[in-house]
Amino acid sequence: MTAPTAPRATLTGPQLEALVYAANGLTSSQIAHRIGCTAAAVNLRIRYAAYSLGASSRTHAVALALASGLISADEIRPAKR
């Protein structure tokens, strides 16, 4: 008998997009500029994603999204210096 698995969180496309950018180290303002919305809208998307994932912070939400396979490691690119 196998252990039951936790249900996978369902995130919207915009929530996942914001988390991917956050995983790449972008600030809310930088994400907003790239996707054409306000920083407040980005923060809201990340906050809802964090709530759906059971995360306590933005960083925790990214970690949980990576651990659960919602975000692939291939989507994270090294920062350009």
HELIX and SHEET records of a PDB file:
HELIX    1   1 GLY A   13  ALA A   23  1                                  11    
HELIX    2   2 SER A   28  ILE A   35  1                                   8    
HELIX    3   3 ALA A   39  LEU A   53  1                                  15    
HELIX    4   4 ARG A   58  SER A   68  1                                  11    
HELIX    5   5 ALA A   73  GLU A   75  5                                   3    
END                                                                             
